[in-house]
């Protein structure tokens, strides 16, 4: 199953993606690479830190980010135009809880 997942994710290289980690972190960036263990490399990535009272904070990574495959819960492709048009800092939401202990 992991090889099939890696092959499907490989179709998203150079596309804008959002990654949800098991720790509840949301990271958005351009998928630059991956391996058969679903270790991901994101280019131009930012973490979206959710808050129900202050709005969402964008925390830039400063270049490339590497995410270990065993910490990745979900990956989805983003519509880059729609994502860029959204005023994310005005969005208020509870933080995403950890997905596994």
Secondary structure, 3 states (H helix, E strand, C coil): CHHHHHHHHHCCCCCEEEEEECCCCEEEEEEEEECCCCCEEEEEEEEEECCCCCCCEEEECCCEEEECHHHEEEEEECCHHHHHHCCHHHCCCCCCCCCCC
